[in-house]
Amino acid sequence: MKILKIGALWCKECLVMKPMWGEIEAEMPELKTEYFESDENPELLKKYGIEDIPTFVFLDKDEKEIARLSGLQNKEELIKVIKESIDK
């Protein structure tokens, strides 16, 4: 599973989420995550139909979307979605 994290430097919610993701990634080193600045990646926003940030797109081993979360999330919800999706 891979997680695409889409945000922006000017986004307050993104700034709140950044250290939380750091904790999750330290606790779950098997995760593959990639961060993209929304302002620098308009083609990615279009490809995935992203209108709000932050957005987290969960992809399976074949790069197909299996889950998506947008907006400010709590750590427990993120971990729940990761655990439900990790073997897909």
Sequence and secondary structure as in RCSB ss.txt:
>XXXX:A:sequence
MKILKIGALWCKECLVMKPMWGEIEAEMPELKTEYFESDENPELLKKYGIEDIPTFVFLDKDEKEIARLSGLQNK
EELIKVIKESIDK
>XXXX:A:secstr
 EEEEEE TT HHHHHHHHHHHHHHHH TT EEEEEEGGG HHHHHHHT  SSSEEEEE TTS EEEEEES   H
HHHHHHHHHHTT 
